[in-house]
Amino acid sequence: MGTYRVVIDRELCAGYGVCAELAPNVIALDERNEATLRVGETTDESVLAAADQCPMEAIAVFSKAA
């Protein structure tokens, strides 16, 4: 299990909410229905699915070196 740094391009976010459903411990929707991070780094692998399933490709996940 690695550590991941998550970045959301809020200009691309359209508020579908799939990311928040797939990775609720890391991503939430704000009052404008845009994705926002609960944490910037995580070991929660669900962020990989959230990034993969984002229809706007607004989420990037980077593996951090140990």
Distance bins in CASP14 RR format, pairs under 12 A and 6 or more apart:
PFRMAT RR
TARGET T0000
AUTHOR 0000-0000-0000
RMODE 2
METHOD distances of the structure
MODEL  1
1 42 0 0 0 0 0 1 0 0 0 0 0
1 43 1 0 1 0 0 0 0 0 0 0 0
1 44 0 0 0 0 1 0 0 0 0 0 0
1 45 1 0 0 1 0 0 0 0 0 0 0
1 46 0 0 0 0 0 1 0 0 0 0 0
1 48 0 0 0 0 0 1 0 0 0 0 0
1 63 0 0 0 0 0 1 0 0 0 0 0
1 64 0 0 0 0 0 1 0 0 0 0 0
1 66 0 0 0 0 0 1 0 0 0 0 0
2 41 0 0 0 0 0 1 0 0 0 0 0
2 42 0 0 0 0 1 0 0 0 0 0 0
2 43 1 0 1 0 0 0 0 0 0 0 0
2 44 0 0 0 0 1 0 0 0 0 0 0
2 45 0 0 0 0 1 0 0 0 0 0 0
2 47 0 0 0 0 0 1 0 0 0 0 0
2 48 0 0 0 0 0 1 0 0 0 0 0
2 61 0 0 0 0 0 1 0 0 0 0 0
2 62 0 0 0 0 0 1 0 0 0 0 0
2 63 1 0 0 1 0 0 0 0 0 0 0
2 64 1 0 0 1 0 0 0 0 0 0 0
2 65 0 0 0 0 1 0 0 0 0 0 0
2 66 1 0 0 1 0 0 0 0 0 0 0
3 39 0 0 0 0 0 1 0 0 0 0 0
3 40 0 0 0 0 0 1 0 0 0 0 0
3 41 1 0 1 0 0 0 0 0 0 0 0
3 42 1 0 0 1 0 0 0 0 0 0 0
3 43 1 0 1 0 0 0 0 0 0 0 0
3 44 0 0 0 0 1 0 0 0 0 0 0
3 45 0 0 0 0 0 1 0 0 0 0 0
3 47 0 0 0 0 0 1 0 0 0 0 0
3 61 0 0 0 0 0 1 0 0 0 0 0
3 62 0 0 0 0 1 0 0 0 0 0 0
3 63 1 0 0 1 0 0 0 0 0 0 0
3 64 1 0 1 0 0 0 0 0 0 0 0
3 65 0 0 0 0 1 0 0 0 0 0 0
3 66 1 0 0 1 0 0 0 0 0 0 0
4 23 0 0 0 0 0 1 0 0 0 0 0
4 26 0 0 0 0 1 0 0 0 0 0 0
4 27 0 0 0 0 0 1 0 0 0 0 0
4 37 0 0 0 0 0 1 0 0 0 0 0
4 39 0 0 0 0 0 1 0 0 0 0 0
4 40 0 0 0 0 1 0 0 0 0 0 0
4 41 1 0 0 1 0 0 0 0 0 0 0
4 42 1 0 1 0 0 0 0 0 0 0 0
4 43 1 0 0 1 0 0 0 0 0 0 0
4 44 1 0 0 1 0 0 0 0 0 0 0
4 45 1 0 0 1 0 0 0 0 0 0 0
4 46 0 0 0 0 1 0 0 0 0 0 0
4 47 1 0 1 0 0 0 0 0 0 0 0
4 48 1 0 0 1 0 0 0 0 0 0 0
4 49 0 0 0 0 0 1 0 0 0 0 0
4 50 0 0 0 0 0 1 0 0 0 0 0
4 51 0 0 0 0 1 0 0 0 0 0 0
4 59 0 0 0 0 0 1 0 0 0 0 0
4 60 0 0 0 0 0 1 0 0 0 0 0
4 61 1 0 1 0 0 0 0 0 0 0 0
4 62 1 0 0 1 0 0 0 0 0 0 0
4 63 1 0 0 1 0 0 0 0 0 0 0
4 64 1 0 0 1 0 0 0 0 0 0 0
4 65 0 0 0 0 0 1 0 0 0 0 0
5 26 0 0 0 0 0 1 0 0 0 0 0
5 37 0 0 0 0 0 1 0 0 0 0 0
5 39 0 0 0 0 1 0 0 0 0 0 0
5 40 1 0 0 1 0 0 0 0 0 0 0
5 41 1 0 1 0 0 0 0 0 0 0 0
5 42 0 0 0 0 1 0 0 0 0 0 0
5 43 0 0 0 0 0 1 0 0 0 0 0
5 47 0 0 0 0 1 0 0 0 0 0 0
5 51 0 0 0 0 0 1 0 0 0 0 0
5 59 0 0 0 0 0 1 0 0 0 0 0
5 60 0 0 0 0 1 0 0 0 0 0 0
5 61 1 0 0 1 0 0 0 0 0 0 0
5 62 1 0 1 0 0 0 0 0 0 0 0
5 63 0 0 0 0 1 0 0 0 0 0 0
5 64 1 0 1 0 0 0 0 0 0 0 0
5 65 0 0 0 0 0 1 0 0 0 0 0
6 19 0 0 0 0 1 0 0 0 0 0 0
6 23 0 0 0 0 1 0 0 0 0 0 0
6 25 0 0 0 0 0 1 0 0 0 0 0
6 26 1 0 0 1 0 0 0 0 0 0 0
6 27 1 0 0 1 0 0 0 0 0 0 0
6 35 0 0 0 0 1 0 0 0 0 0 0
6 36 0 0 0 0 0 1 0 0 0 0 0
6 37 1 0 1 0 0 0 0 0 0 0 0
6 38 0 0 0 0 1 0 0 0 0 0 0
6 39 1 0 0 1 0 0 0 0 0 0 0
6 40 1 0 1 0 0 0 0 0 0 0 0
6 41 1 0 0 1 0 0 0 0 0 0 0
6 42 1 0 0 1 0 0 0 0 0 0 0
6 43 0 0 0 0 0 1 0 0 0 0 0
6 44 0 0 0 0 1 0 0 0 0 0 0
6 45 0 0 0 0 0 1 0 0 0 0 0
6 46 0 0 0 0 0 1 0 0 0 0 0
6 47 1 0 1 0 0 0 0 0 0 0 0
6 48 0 0 0 0 1 0 0 0 0 0 0
6 50 0 0 0 0 1 0 0 0 0 0 0
6 51 1 0 0 1 0 0 0 0 0 0 0
6 54 0 0 0 0 0 1 0 0 0 0 0
6 58 0 0 0 0 0 1 0 0 0 0 0
6 59 1 0 0 1 0 0 0 0 0 0 0
6 60 1 0 0 1 0 0 0 0 0 0 0
6 61 1 0 1 0 0 0 0 0 0 0 0
6 62 1 0 0 1 0 0 0 0 0 0 0
6 63 0 0 0 0 0 1 0 0 0 0 0
6 64 0 0 0 0 0 1 0 0 0 0 0
7 13 0 0 0 0 0 1 0 0 0 0 0
7 26 0 0 0 0 0 1 0 0 0 0 0
7 27 0 0 0 0 0 1 0 0 0 0 0
7 35 0 0 0 0 0 1 0 0 0 0 0
7 36 0 0 0 0 0 1 0 0 0 0 0
7 37 0 0 0 0 1 0 0 0 0 0 0
7 40 0 0 0 0 1 0 0 0 0 0 0
7 41 0 0 0 0 0 1 0 0 0 0 0
7 47 0 0 0 0 0 1 0 0 0 0 0
7 51 0 0 0 0 1 0 0 0 0 0 0
7 54 0 0 0 0 0 1 0 0 0 0 0
7 57 0 0 0 0 0 1 0 0 0 0 0
7 58 0 0 0 0 1 0 0 0 0 0 0
7 59 1 0 0 1 0 0 0 0 0 0 0
7 60 1 0 1 0 0 0 0 0 0 0 0
7 61 1 0 0 1 0 0 0 0 0 0 0
7 62 1 0 0 1 0 0 0 0 0 0 0
8 14 0 0 0 0 0 1 0 0 0 0 0
8 15 0 0 0 0 0 1 0 0 0 0 0
8 17 0 0 0 0 0 1 0 0 0 0 0
8 19 0 0 0 0 1 0 0 0 0 0 0
8 20 0 0 0 0 0 1 0 0 0 0 0
8 23 0 0 0 0 0 1 0 0 0 0 0
8 26 0 0 0 0 0 1 0 0 0 0 0
8 27 1 0 0 1 0 0 0 0 0 0 0
8 28 0 0 0 0 0 1 0 0 0 0 0
8 29 0 0 0 0 0 1 0 0 0 0 0
8 30 0 0 0 0 0 1 0 0 0 0 0
8 34 0 0 0 0 1 0 0 0 0 0 0
8 35 1 0 1 0 0 0 0 0 0 0 0
8 36 1 0 0 1 0 0 0 0 0 0 0
8 37 1 0 0 1 0 0 0 0 0 0 0
8 38 0 0 0 0 0 1 0 0 0 0 0
8 39 0 0 0 0 0 1 0 0 0 0 0
8 40 0 0 0 0 1 0 0 0 0 0 0
8 47 0 0 0 0 0 1 0 0 0 0 0
8 50 0 0 0 0 1 0 0 0 0 0 0
8 51 0 0 0 0 1 0 0 0 0 0 0
8 54 0 0 0 0 1 0 0 0 0 0 0
8 56 0 0 0 0 0 1 0 0 0 0 0
8 57 0 0 0 0 0 1 0 0 0 0 0
8 58 1 0 1 0 0 0 0 0 0 0 0
8 59 1 0 1 0 0 0 0 0 0 0 0
8 60 1 0 0 1 0 0 0 0 0 0 0
8 61 0 0 0 0 0 1 0 0 0 0 0
9 19 0 0 0 0 0 1 0 0 0 0 0
9 34 0 0 0 0 0 1 0 0 0 0 0
9 35 0 0 0 0 1 0 0 0 0 0 0
9 36 0 0 0 0 0 1 0 0 0 0 0
9 37 0 0 0 0 0 1 0 0 0 0 0
9 51 0 0 0 0 0 1 0 0 0 0 0
9 54 0 0 0 0 1 0 0 0 0 0 0
9 56 0 0 0 0 1 0 0 0 0 0 0
9 57 0 0 0 0 1 0 0 0 0 0 0
9 58 1 0 1 0 0 0 0 0 0 0 0
9 59 1 0 0 1 0 0 0 0 0 0 0
9 60 1 0 0 1 0 0 0 0 0 0 0
10 19 0 0 0 0 0 1 0 0 0 0 0
10 27 0 0 0 0 0 1 0 0 0 0 0
10 29 0 0 0 0 0 1 0 0 0 0 0
10 30 0 0 0 0 1 0 0 0 0 0 0
10 32 0 0 0 0 1 0 0 0 0 0 0
10 33 0 0 0 0 0 1 0 0 0 0 0
10 34 1 0 1 0 0 0 0 0 0 0 0
10 35 1 0 0 1 0 0 0 0 0 0 0
10 36 1 0 0 1 0 0 0 0 0 0 0
10 37 0 0 0 0 0 1 0 0 0 0 0
10 56 0 0 0 0 0 1 0 0 0 0 0
10 58 1 0 0 1 0 0 0 0 0 0 0
10 59 0 0 0 0 0 1 0 0 0 0 0
11 34 0 0 0 0 1 0 0 0 0 0 0
11 35 0 0 0 0 0 1 0 0 0 0 0
11 56 0 0 0 0 1 0 0 0 0 0 0
11 57 0 0 0 0 0 1 0 0 0 0 0
11 58 0 0 0 0 1 0 0 0 0 0 0
12 19 0 0 0 0 0 1 0 0 0 0 0
12 34 0 0 0 0 1 0 0 0 0 0 0
12 35 0 0 0 0 1 0 0 0 0 0 0
12 51 0 0 0 0 0 1 0 0 0 0 0
12 54 0 0 0 0 1 0 0 0 0 0 0
12 55 0 0 0 0 1 0 0 0 0 0 0
12 56 1 0 1 0 0 0 0 0 0 0 0
12 57 1 0 0 1 0 0 0 0 0 0 0
12 58 1 1 0 0 0 0 0 0 0 0 0
12 59 0 0 0 0 1 0 0 0 0 0 0
12 60 0 0 0 0 0 1 0 0 0 0 0
13 19 0 0 0 0 1 0 0 0 0 0 0
13 20 0 0 0 0 0 1 0 0 0 0 0
13 27 0 0 0 0 0 1 0 0 0 0 0
13 29 0 0 0 0 1 0 0 0 0 0 0
13 30 0 0 0 0 1 0 0 0 0 0 0
13 32 0 0 0 0 1 0 0 0 0 0 0
13 33 0 0 0 0 1 0 0 0 0 0 0
13 34 1 0 1 0 0 0 0 0 0 0 0
13 35 1 0 1 0 0 0 0 0 0 0 0
13 36 0 0 0 0 1 0 0 0 0 0 0
13 37 0 0 0 0 0 1 0 0 0 0 0
13 50 0 0 0 0 0 1 0 0 0 0 0
13 54 0 0 0 0 1 0 0 0 0 0 0
13 55 0 0 0 0 0 1 0 0 0 0 0
13 56 1 0 0 1 0 0 0 0 0 0 0
13 57 0 0 0 0 0 1 0 0 0 0 0
13 58 1 0 1 0 0 0 0 0 0 0 0
13 59 0 0 0 0 1 0 0 0 0 0 0
14 29 0 0 0 0 0 1 0 0 0 0 0
14 32 0 0 0 0 0 1 0 0 0 0 0
14 33 0 0 0 0 1 0 0 0 0 0 0
14 34 0 0 0 0 1 0 0 0 0 0 0
14 35 0 0 0 0 1 0 0 0 0 0 0
14 54 0 0 0 0 1 0 0 0 0 0 0
14 55 1 0 0 1 0 0 0 0 0 0 0
14 56 1 0 1 0 0 0 0 0 0 0 0
14 57 0 0 0 0 0 1 0 0 0 0 0
14 58 1 0 0 1 0 0 0 0 0 0 0
15 21 0 0 0 0 0 1 0 0 0 0 0
15 27 0 0 0 0 0 1 0 0 0 0 0
15 28 0 0 0 0 0 1 0 0 0 0 0
15 29 1 0 0 1 0 0 0 0 0 0 0
15 30 0 0 0 0 1 0 0 0 0 0 0
15 31 0 0 0 0 0 1 0 0 0 0 0
15 32 0 0 0 0 1 0 0 0 0 0 0
15 33 1 0 1 0 0 0 0 0 0 0 0
15 34 1 0 1 0 0 0 0 0 0 0 0
15 35 1 0 0 1 0 0 0 0 0 0 0
15 36 0 0 0 0 0 1 0 0 0 0 0
15 54 0 0 0 0 1 0 0 0 0 0 0
15 55 0 0 0 0 1 0 0 0 0 0 0
15 56 0 0 0 0 1 0 0 0 0 0 0
15 58 0 0 0 0 1 0 0 0 0 0 0
15 59 0 0 0 0 0 1 0 0 0 0 0
16 22 0 0 0 0 0 1 0 0 0 0 0
16 27 0 0 0 0 0 1 0 0 0 0 0
16 29 0 0 0 0 1 0 0 0 0 0 0
16 33 0 0 0 0 1 0 0 0 0 0 0
16 34 0 0 0 0 0 1 0 0 0 0 0
16 35 0 0 0 0 1 0 0 0 0 0 0
16 50 0 0 0 0 0 1 0 0 0 0 0
16 53 0 0 0 0 1 0 0 0 0 0 0
16 54 1 0 0 1 0 0 0 0 0 0 0
16 55 1 0 1 0 0 0 0 0 0 0 0
16 56 1 0 0 1 0 0 0 0 0 0 0
16 57 0 0 0 0 0 1 0 0 0 0 0
16 58 0 0 0 0 1 0 0 0 0 0 0
16 59 0 0 0 0 0 1 0 0 0 0 0
17 23 0 0 0 0 0 1 0 0 0 0 0
17 24 0 0 0 0 0 1 0 0 0 0 0
17 27 0 0 0 0 1 0 0 0 0 0 0
17 28 0 0 0 0 1 0 0 0 0 0 0
17 29 1 0 1 0 0 0 0 0 0 0 0
17 30 0 0 0 0 0 1 0 0 0 0 0
17 33 1 0 0 1 0 0 0 0 0 0 0
17 34 0 0 0 0 1 0 0 0 0 0 0
17 35 1 0 0 1 0 0 0 0 0 0 0
17 36 0 0 0 0 0 1 0 0 0 0 0
17 50 0 0 0 0 1 0 0 0 0 0 0
17 53 0 0 0 0 1 0 0 0 0 0 0
17 54 0 0 0 0 1 0 0 0 0 0 0
17 55 0 0 0 0 1 0 0 0 0 0 0
17 56 0 0 0 0 0 1 0 0 0 0 0
17 58 0 0 0 0 0 1 0 0 0 0 0
17 59 0 0 0 0 0 1 0 0 0 0 0
18 24 0 0 0 0 0 1 0 0 0 0 0
18 27 0 0 0 0 1 0 0 0 0 0 0
18 29 0 0 0 0 0 1 0 0 0 0 0
18 35 0 0 0 0 1 0 0 0 0 0 0
18 46 0 0 0 0 0 1 0 0 0 0 0
18 49 0 0 0 0 1 0 0 0 0 0 0
18 50 1 0 0 1 0 0 0 0 0 0 0
18 51 0 0 0 0 0 1 0 0 0 0 0
18 52 0 0 0 0 1 0 0 0 0 0 0
18 53 1 0 1 0 0 0 0 0 0 0 0
18 54 1 0 0 1 0 0 0 0 0 0 0
18 55 1 0 0 1 0 0 0 0 0 0 0
18 56 0 0 0 0 1 0 0 0 0 0 0
18 57 0 0 0 0 0 1 0 0 0 0 0
18 58 0 0 0 0 0 1 0 0 0 0 0
18 59 0 0 0 0 1 0 0 0 0 0 0
19 25 0 0 0 0 0 1 0 0 0 0 0
19 26 0 0 0 0 1 0 0 0 0 0 0
19 27 1 0 1 0 0 0 0 0 0 0 0
19 28 0 0 0 0 1 0 0 0 0 0 0
19 29 0 0 0 0 1 0 0 0 0 0 0
19 33 0 0 0 0 0 1 0 0 0 0 0
19 34 0 0 0 0 0 1 0 0 0 0 0
19 35 1 0 1 0 0 0 0 0 0 0 0
19 36 0 0 0 0 0 1 0 0 0 0 0
19 37 0 0 0 0 0 1 0 0 0 0 0
19 38 0 0 0 0 0 1 0 0 0 0 0
19 46 0 0 0 0 1 0 0 0 0 0 0
19 47 0 0 0 0 1 0 0 0 0 0 0
19 48 0 0 0 0 0 1 0 0 0 0 0
19 49 0 0 0 0 1 0 0 0 0 0 0
19 50 1 1 0 0 0 0 0 0 0 0 0
19 51 1 0 0 1 0 0 0 0 0 0 0
19 52 0 0 0 0 1 0 0 0 0 0 0
19 53 1 0 0 1 0 0 0 0 0 0 0
19 54 1 0 1 0 0 0 0 0 0 0 0
19 55 0 0 0 0 1 0 0 0 0 0 0
19 56 0 0 0 0 1 0 0 0 0 0 0
19 57 0 0 0 0 0 1 0 0 0 0 0
19 58 0 0 0 0 1 0 0 0 0 0 0
19 59 1 0 1 0 0 0 0 0 0 0 0
19 60 0 0 0 0 0 1 0 0 0 0 0
19 61 0 0 0 0 0 1 0 0 0 0 0
20 26 0 0 0 0 1 0 0 0 0 0 0
20 27 1 0 1 0 0 0 0 0 0 0 0
20 28 1 0 1 0 0 0 0 0 0 0 0
20 29 1 0 1 0 0 0 0 0 0 0 0
20 30 0 0 0 0 1 0 0 0 0 0 0
20 33 0 0 0 0 1 0 0 0 0 0 0
20 34 0 0 0 0 0 1 0 0 0 0 0
20 35 1 0 0 1 0 0 0 0 0 0 0
20 36 0 0 0 0 1 0 0 0 0 0 0
20 37 0 0 0 0 0 1 0 0 0 0 0
20 38 0 0 0 0 1 0 0 0 0 0 0
20 46 0 0 0 0 0 1 0 0 0 0 0
20 47 0 0 0 0 0 1 0 0 0 0 0
20 50 1 0 0 1 0 0 0 0 0 0 0
20 53 0 0 0 0 0 1 0 0 0 0 0
20 54 0 0 0 0 0 1 0 0 0 0 0
20 59 0 0 0 0 0 1 0 0 0 0 0
21 27 0 0 0 0 1 0 0 0 0 0 0
21 28 0 0 0 0 0 1 0 0 0 0 0
21 29 0 0 0 0 1 0 0 0 0 0 0
21 35 0 0 0 0 0 1 0 0 0 0 0
21 46 0 0 0 0 1 0 0 0 0 0 0
21 49 0 0 0 0 1 0 0 0 0 0 0
21 50 0 0 0 0 1 0 0 0 0 0 0
21 53 0 0 0 0 1 0 0 0 0 0 0
21 54 0 0 0 0 0 1 0 0 0 0 0
22 35 0 0 0 0 0 1 0 0 0 0 0
22 44 0 0 0 0 0 1 0 0 0 0 0
22 45 0 0 0 0 0 1 0 0 0 0 0
22 46 1 0 1 0 0 0 0 0 0 0 0
22 47 0 0 0 0 1 0 0 0 0 0 0
22 48 0 0 0 0 1 0 0 0 0 0 0
22 49 1 0 1 0 0 0 0 0 0 0 0
22 50 1 0 1 0 0 0 0 0 0 0 0
22 51 0 0 0 0 1 0 0 0 0 0 0
22 52 0 0 0 0 1 0 0 0 0 0 0
22 53 1 0 0 1 0 0 0 0 0 0 0
22 54 0 0 0 0 1 0 0 0 0 0 0
22 59 0 0 0 0 0 1 0 0 0 0 0
22 61 0 0 0 0 0 1 0 0 0 0 0
23 29 0 0 0 0 0 1 0 0 0 0 0
23 35 0 0 0 0 1 0 0 0 0 0 0
23 37 0 0 0 0 1 0 0 0 0 0 0
23 38 0 0 0 0 1 0 0 0 0 0 0
23 39 0 0 0 0 0 1 0 0 0 0 0
23 40 0 0 0 0 0 1 0 0 0 0 0
23 42 0 0 0 0 1 0 0 0 0 0 0
23 43 0 0 0 0 0 1 0 0 0 0 0
23 44 1 0 0 1 0 0 0 0 0 0 0
23 45 0 0 0 0 1 0 0 0 0 0 0
23 46 1 0 1 0 0 0 0 0 0 0 0
23 47 1 0 1 0 0 0 0 0 0 0 0
23 48 0 0 0 0 1 0 0 0 0 0 0
23 49 1 0 0 1 0 0 0 0 0 0 0
23 50 1 0 1 0 0 0 0 0 0 0 0
23 51 0 0 0 0 1 0 0 0 0 0 0
23 52 0 0 0 0 0 1 0 0 0 0 0
23 53 0 0 0 0 1 0 0 0 0 0 0
23 54 0 0 0 0 0 1 0 0 0 0 0
23 59 0 0 0 0 1 0 0 0 0 0 0
23 61 0 0 0 0 1 0 0 0 0 0 0
24 35 0 0 0 0 0 1 0 0 0 0 0
24 37 0 0 0 0 0 1 0 0 0 0 0
24 38 0 0 0 0 1 0 0 0 0 0 0
24 39 0 0 0 0 0 1 0 0 0 0 0
24 42 0 0 0 0 0 1 0 0 0 0 0
24 44 0 0 0 0 1 0 0 0 0 0 0
24 46 0 0 0 0 1 0 0 0 0 0 0
24 47 0 0 0 0 0 1 0 0 0 0 0
24 49 0 0 0 0 0 1 0 0 0 0 0
24 50 0 0 0 0 1 0 0 0 0 0 0
25 37 0 0 0 0 0 1 0 0 0 0 0
25 38 1 0 0 1 0 0 0 0 0 0 0
25 39 1 0 0 1 0 0 0 0 0 0 0
25 40 0 0 0 0 0 1 0 0 0 0 0
25 42 1 0 0 1 0 0 0 0 0 0 0
25 43 0 0 0 0 0 1 0 0 0 0 0
25 44 1 0 1 0 0 0 0 0 0 0 0
25 45 0 0 0 0 0 1 0 0 0 0 0
25 46 1 0 0 1 0 0 0 0 0 0 0
25 47 0 0 0 0 1 0 0 0 0 0 0
25 50 0 0 0 0 0 1 0 0 0 0 0
26 35 0 0 0 0 1 0 0 0 0 0 0
26 36 0 0 0 0 0 1 0 0 0 0 0
26 37 1 0 0 1 0 0 0 0 0 0 0
26 38 1 0 1 0 0 0 0 0 0 0 0
26 39 1 0 1 0 0 0 0 0 0 0 0
26 40 1 0 0 1 0 0 0 0 0 0 0
26 41 0 0 0 0 1 0 0 0 0 0 0
26 42 1 0 1 0 0 0 0 0 0 0 0
26 43 0 0 0 0 0 1 0 0 0 0 0
26 44 1 0 1 0 0 0 0 0 0 0 0
26 45 0 0 0 0 0 1 0 0 0 0 0
26 46 1 0 0 1 0 0 0 0 0 0 0
26 47 1 0 1 0 0 0 0 0 0 0 0
26 48 0 0 0 0 0 1 0 0 0 0 0
26 49 0 0 0 0 0 1 0 0 0 0 0
26 50 1 0 0 1 0 0 0 0 0 0 0
26 51 0 0 0 0 0 1 0 0 0 0 0
26 59 0 0 0 0 1 0 0 0 0 0 0
26 61 0 0 0 0 1 0 0 0 0 0 0
27 34 0 0 0 0 0 1 0 0 0 0 0
27 35 1 0 1 0 0 0 0 0 0 0 0
27 36 1 0 0 1 0 0 0 0 0 0 0
27 37 1 0 0 1 0 0 0 0 0 0 0
27 38 1 0 0 1 0 0 0 0 0 0 0
27 39 0 0 0 0 1 0 0 0 0 0 0
27 40 0 0 0 0 1 0 0 0 0 0 0
27 42 0 0 0 0 1 0 0 0 0 0 0
27 44 0 0 0 0 1 0 0 0 0 0 0
27 46 0 0 0 0 1 0 0 0 0 0 0
27 47 1 0 0 1 0 0 0 0 0 0 0
27 49 0 0 0 0 0 1 0 0 0 0 0
27 50 1 0 1 0 0 0 0 0 0 0 0
27 51 0 0 0 0 1 0 0 0 0 0 0
27 53 0 0 0 0 0 1 0 0 0 0 0
27 54 0 0 0 0 1 0 0 0 0 0 0
27 58 0 0 0 0 0 1 0 0 0 0 0
27 59 1 0 0 1 0 0 0 0 0 0 0
27 61 0 0 0 0 0 1 0 0 0 0 0
28 34 0 0 0 0 1 0 0 0 0 0 0
28 35 1 0 0 1 0 0 0 0 0 0 0
28 36 1 0 1 0 0 0 0 0 0 0 0
28 37 1 0 0 1 0 0 0 0 0 0 0
28 38 1 0 1 0 0 0 0 0 0 0 0
28 39 0 0 0 0 0 1 0 0 0 0 0
28 50 0 0 0 0 0 1 0 0 0 0 0
29 35 1 0 0 1 0 0 0 0 0 0 0
29 36 1 0 0 1 0 0 0 0 0 0 0
29 37 0 0 0 0 0 1 0 0 0 0 0
29 38 0 0 0 0 0 1 0 0 0 0 0
30 36 1 0 1 0 0 0 0 0 0 0 0
30 37 0 0 0 0 0 1 0 0 0 0 0
30 38 0 0 0 0 0 1 0 0 0 0 0
34 56 0 0 0 0 0 1 0 0 0 0 0
34 58 0 0 0 0 1 0 0 0 0 0 0
34 59 0 0 0 0 0 1 0 0 0 0 0
35 47 0 0 0 0 0 1 0 0 0 0 0
35 50 0 0 0 0 1 0 0 0 0 0 0
35 51 0 0 0 0 0 1 0 0 0 0 0
35 53 0 0 0 0 0 1 0 0 0 0 0
35 54 0 0 0 0 1 0 0 0 0 0 0
35 55 0 0 0 0 0 1 0 0 0 0 0
35 56 0 0 0 0 1 0 0 0 0 0 0
35 58 1 0 0 1 0 0 0 0 0 0 0
35 59 1 0 0 1 0 0 0 0 0 0 0
35 60 0 0 0 0 0 1 0 0 0 0 0
36 58 0 0 0 0 0 1 0 0 0 0 0
36 59 0 0 0 0 0 1 0 0 0 0 0
37 44 0 0 0 0 0 1 0 0 0 0 0
37 47 0 0 0 0 1 0 0 0 0 0 0
37 50 0 0 0 0 0 1 0 0 0 0 0
37 58 0 0 0 0 0 1 0 0 0 0 0
37 59 0 0 0 0 1 0 0 0 0 0 0
37 60 0 0 0 0 0 1 0 0 0 0 0
37 61 0 0 0 0 0 1 0 0 0 0 0
38 44 0 0 0 0 0 1 0 0 0 0 0
38 47 0 0 0 0 0 1 0 0 0 0 0
38 50 0 0 0 0 0 1 0 0 0 0 0
39 47 0 0 0 0 1 0 0 0 0 0 0
40 47 0 0 0 0 1 0 0 0 0 0 0
40 59 0 0 0 0 0 1 0 0 0 0 0
40 60 0 0 0 0 0 1 0 0 0 0 0
40 61 0 0 0 0 0 1 0 0 0 0 0
40 62 0 0 0 0 0 1 0 0 0 0 0
40 64 0 0 0 0 0 1 0 0 0 0 0
41 47 0 0 0 0 1 0 0 0 0 0 0
41 61 0 0 0 0 0 1 0 0 0 0 0
41 62 0 0 0 0 1 0 0 0 0 0 0
41 63 0 0 0 0 0 1 0 0 0 0 0
41 64 1 0 0 1 0 0 0 0 0 0 0
42 48 0 0 0 0 0 1 0 0 0 0 0
42 50 0 0 0 0 0 1 0 0 0 0 0
42 51 0 0 0 0 0 1 0 0 0 0 0
42 61 0 0 0 0 1 0 0 0 0 0 0
42 62 0 0 0 0 0 1 0 0 0 0 0
42 63 0 0 0 0 0 1 0 0 0 0 0
42 64 0 0 0 0 1 0 0 0 0 0 0
43 61 0 0 0 0 0 1 0 0 0 0 0
43 63 0 0 0 0 0 1 0 0 0 0 0
43 64 0 0 0 0 1 0 0 0 0 0 0
43 66 0 0 0 0 0 1 0 0 0 0 0
44 50 0 0 0 0 1 0 0 0 0 0 0
44 51 0 0 0 0 0 1 0 0 0 0 0
44 61 0 0 0 0 0 1 0 0 0 0 0
45 51 0 0 0 0 0 1 0 0 0 0 0
45 52 0 0 0 0 0 1 0 0 0 0 0
45 61 0 0 0 0 1 0 0 0 0 0 0
45 63 0 0 0 0 0 1 0 0 0 0 0
46 52 0 0 0 0 0 1 0 0 0 0 0
46 53 0 0 0 0 0 1 0 0 0 0 0
46 59 0 0 0 0 0 1 0 0 0 0 0
46 61 0 0 0 0 0 1 0 0 0 0 0
47 53 0 0 0 0 0 1 0 0 0 0 0
47 54 0 0 0 0 0 1 0 0 0 0 0
47 59 1 0 0 1 0 0 0 0 0 0 0
47 60 0 0 0 0 1 0 0 0 0 0 0
47 61 1 0 1 0 0 0 0 0 0 0 0
47 62 0 0 0 0 0 1 0 0 0 0 0
47 63 0 0 0 0 0 1 0 0 0 0 0
48 54 0 0 0 0 0 1 0 0 0 0 0
48 59 0 0 0 0 1 0 0 0 0 0 0
48 60 0 0 0 0 0 1 0 0 0 0 0
48 61 1 0 1 0 0 0 0 0 0 0 0
48 62 0 0 0 0 0 1 0 0 0 0 0
48 63 0 0 0 0 1 0 0 0 0 0 0
49 59 0 0 0 0 0 1 0 0 0 0 0
49 61 0 0 0 0 1 0 0 0 0 0 0
50 57 0 0 0 0 0 1 0 0 0 0 0
50 58 0 0 0 0 0 1 0 0 0 0 0
50 59 1 0 1 0 0 0 0 0 0 0 0
50 60 0 0 0 0 0 1 0 0 0 0 0
50 61 0 0 0 0 1 0 0 0 0 0 0
51 57 0 0 0 0 1 0 0 0 0 0 0
51 58 0 0 0 0 1 0 0 0 0 0 0
51 59 1 0 1 0 0 0 0 0 0 0 0
51 60 1 0 0 1 0 0 0 0 0 0 0
51 61 1 0 1 0 0 0 0 0 0 0 0
51 62 0 0 0 0 0 1 0 0 0 0 0
51 63 0 0 0 0 0 1 0 0 0 0 0
52 59 0 0 0 0 1 0 0 0 0 0 0
52 60 0 0 0 0 0 1 0 0 0 0 0
52 61 0 0 0 0 1 0 0 0 0 0 0
53 59 0 0 0 0 1 0 0 0 0 0 0
53 61 0 0 0 0 0 1 0 0 0 0 0
54 60 0 0 0 0 1 0 0 0 0 0 0
54 61 0 0 0 0 0 1 0 0 0 0 0
END
